[in-house]
Amino acid sequence: MDTHSTPTAPRTSAPGFVAGRPPEWDIEIFKAGDEVETALVTLERNRRTFAWKCWGVAADGLQLRLGRSAVTLGGLLKHLALCEEQKFQVGLAGAALLPEFRGLDHGATWETWAWESAADDEPEALRDLWQRAVHRSRDTVAGALAASGLDAVDGNGMSLRRLISDLIEEYARHTGHADLLREAVDGATGEDPPGEFPVP
């Protein structure tokens, strides 16, 4: 099994810092910036680390559970894709979810849906779903920043500043889960991705 291999799906990027695009330079050495740059680079760093934990893992590894927990790497990919969609597409842009999430019952069972349904999905489908959600988020956030900056608000009056902060927290929490799961899969460990690992 590969150890933390590199994503093969296309990614959009350009030299320097451009809102809506991952930076070409190593985000691990980012030291100073304005509020927007700091918020987005922090989010991108968390996304990149999470992706690193999930790439190069076969189907059985993506479905591995620890103890009584229902959390899996595959479920995390699906859960975080849904978080991206809910915060930035539905909440901020008032847009439709990706087709995979449409018709989802948001009643009593939606919190467990990602963990349960991911078991039926192919590894590349899960990674592709997450990447598509991330790419859509970048475009939506870039548009909102251009129009209103971090003070842009969603349909519930929540600012973009708060939405980004919430998603950073979501990634930080679940990357900890992913770290333990990945180590259980093949012993791979590490805090930061290698420099050649791109922001997906």
C-alpha positions in Angstrom: 0.0 0.0 0.0 1.3 3.5 -0.9 2.3 5.7 2.0 0.8 9.2 1.7 0.9 9.3 -2.1 0.2 12.3 -4.2 -3.3 13.2 -5.6 -3.6 12.6 -9.3 -6.8 14.6 -9.9 -6.4 18.0 -11.6 -6.1 21.1 -9.5 -6.4 24.8 -10.3 -3.6 27.0 -9.0 -1.5 30.0 -9.9 1.8 31.5 -8.6 1.4 33.7 -5.6 -1.7 34.2 -3.5 -5.0 34.3 -5.3 -8.3 34.0 -3.4 -10.1 30.9 -4.6 -6.9 29.1 -5.6 -4.4 27.2 -3.5 -1.1 28.9 -3.3 1.8 27.5 -5.3 4.3 28.2 -2.6 4.7 26.0 0.5 1.9 26.9 2.9 3.9 25.4 5.7 6.3 28.3 5.7 3.6 31.0 5.7 4.5 33.5 8.4 2.6 36.8 7.9 -0.4 38.1 6.0 -3.6 40.1 6.3 -6.7 38.7 7.8 -8.0 37.2 4.6 -4.7 35.6 3.7 -4.2 34.1 7.1 -7.7 32.7 7.2 -7.5 31.1 3.8 -4.0 29.8 4.2 -5.0 28.2 7.5 -8.0 26.5 5.9 -5.9 25.3 3.0 -3.2 24.0 5.3 -5.8 21.9 7.1 -7.3 20.7 3.9 -3.9 19.7 2.6 -3.0 17.8 5.7 -6.4 16.0 5.8 -5.9 15.0 2.1 -2.5 13.7 2.8 -3.9 11.3 5.4 -6.5 10.0 2.9 -4.5 9.6 -0.3 -2.9 6.3 -1.2 -5.3 4.3 0.9 -7.2 1.3 -0.6 -10.9 0.5 0.1 -10.3 -1.6 3.1 -8.2 1.1 4.7 -10.8 3.7 4.0 -13.4 1.6 5.9 -11.2 0.8 8.9 -12.7 1.6 12.3 -11.1 2.0 15.7 -12.8 0.5 18.6 -16.5 1.3 18.8 -16.2 4.5 16.7 -18.1 4.7 13.4 -15.6 7.1 12.0 -13.6 6.0 8.9 -11.3 7.8 6.5 -13.9 7.2 3.8 -16.6 8.6 6.0 -14.5 11.6 6.8 -14.0 12.4 3.1 -17.8 12.3 2.6 -18.6 14.2 5.8 -16.1 17.0 5.1 -17.3 17.3 1.5 -20.8 17.8 2.9 -19.6 20.3 5.4 -17.9 22.3 2.6 -21.2 22.2 0.6 -23.5 23.1 3.4 -21.4 26.1 4.6 -20.4 27.7 1.3 -22.9 26.5 -1.4 -26.2 26.3 0.6 -25.4 28.7 3.3 -23.3 31.4 1.6 -24.3 31.2 -2.0 -27.8 29.8 -1.8 -26.8 27.2 -4.4 -27.7 23.5 -4.8 -25.7 20.8 -3.2 -23.6 18.4 -5.4 -25.8 15.7 -6.9 -24.5 13.1 -4.4 -26.0 15.1 -1.5 -29.3 16.1 -3.0 -32.3 14.4 -1.5 -30.4 13.7 1.7 -32.7 13.4 4.7 -31.6 16.0 7.2 -33.6 14.4 9.9 -32.5 12.2 12.7 -30.1 10.0 10.6 -28.2 12.6 8.6 -25.3 12.8 11.1 -24.5 9.1 10.6 -25.2 9.0 6.8 -21.6 9.8 5.7 -20.1 7.1 7.8 -22.6 4.4 6.8 -22.9 5.3 3.1 -19.2 5.7 2.4 -18.8 1.9 2.8 -20.6 1.5 -0.6 -18.3 4.0 -2.4 -15.1 3.4 -4.4 -12.0 5.1 -3.0 -11.5 7.3 -6.0 -15.1 8.3 -6.0 -14.8 9.5 -2.3 -11.6 11.4 -3.0 -13.1 13.0 -6.1 -16.3 14.0 -4.3 -14.2 15.8 -1.6 -12.0 17.5 -4.2 -15.0 18.7 -6.2 -16.6 20.2 -3.0 -13.3 21.9 -2.1 -12.9 23.4 -5.6 -16.5 24.7 -5.5 -15.9 26.2 -2.1 -12.8 28.1 -3.3 -14.8 29.6 -6.2 -17.7 30.6 -3.9 -15.5 32.1 -1.2 -13.5 34.0 -3.8 -16.7 35.6 -5.2 -17.9 36.5 -1.7 -14.6 38.0 -0.7 -14.5 40.1 -3.9 -18.0 41.4 -3.2 -18.0 41.9 0.6 -14.8 40.6 2.1 -15.0 38.6 5.3 -18.1 40.5 6.3 -20.2 38.7 3.7 -23.1 37.0 5.4 -25.0 33.8 4.7 -28.8 33.3 4.8 -28.7 33.0 8.6 -26.7 36.2 9.2 -23.4 34.3 9.8 -20.3 36.1 8.4 -17.9 34.5 6.0 -15.3 35.1 8.7 -17.3 32.8 11.0 -17.9 30.2 8.3 -14.2 29.9 7.5 -13.4 29.7 11.2 -16.0 27.0 11.7 -14.6 24.9 8.8 -11.1 25.3 10.1 -12.3 23.9 13.4 -14.1 21.0 11.6 -10.9 20.1 9.7 -8.7 20.4 12.7 -10.9 18.0 14.7 -11.3 15.5 12.0 -7.7 15.5 10.8 -6.8 14.3 14.3 -9.2 11.4 13.7 -7.6 10.8 10.3 -4.2 10.8 11.8 -5.0 7.9 14.1 -6.9 6.0 11.4 -4.1 6.3 8.9 -1.5 5.1 11.4 -3.7 2.1 12.1 -4.0 1.4 8.3 -0.3 1.2 7.4 1.7 2.8 10.2 2.2 6.1 8.3 2.6 9.1 10.6 3.5 12.7 10.4 2.3 16.2 11.2 2.9 18.0 8.0 2.8 16.8 4.3 6.0 16.8 2.4 6.7 19.9 0.3 5.9 18.1 -3.0 2.4 17.1 -1.8 0.0 19.7 -3.5 -3.0 21.4 -2.1 -5.7 19.3 -3.8 
